[in-house]
Amino acid sequence: MLTATAAGALLGALWFVPSANATGDDPGRAEPSTTPTSQVTQQARATSESARDSTVDGTRLADTGSFDTTPYIVGGTLFLALGAGFVAYSVRRERLGF
């Protein structure tokens, strides 16, 4: 009963999460523009300036391998083993009739 209540509460909470539809209400333009707009040009200029600033101090956006992931892997594996142990213990306990 508790599991069904928790599942119902989770589904009820997810009901209010907005959907991620990539289509809009209006059909938009039929042909894409070949010249960049001023907003795109400004964004590109700002991105190149921030990239230049970030390389000065040595940090980069989405720099893979920049931190040690070993504790996360070990911790995740331990929690997975702990969960599997609980499941095995509960199955064993149920079969023995405790």
C-alpha positions, 0 to 999 in steps of 0.5 A: 500500500505504501509503494502504491501511494509513493508511486501515485504521489510521484506520478501526480508530481510529474503531471505538473512537469512541463512537456518539452515539445520542440514544435510551436503553434505557428508553422514558422518560416518556410526557408531559413535565412542565410544571413545571421541576425544581429542577435546571433552576431552579438552572441557569437561575439560575446561567446568568443570574448568569454572563451578568450577570458576563460582560457586565461585562467585555464578553465574551459566549459565542458572540459572532460576529465577535469576532476577525479570521478573515482569517488562517484564510481566507487560510491555508486557501485557500493550503493548498488551492491547495498541495494542488491544485498537488501533485495537478496536478503528480503527474498531469502527472508521471505522464502524462509518464512520469517 
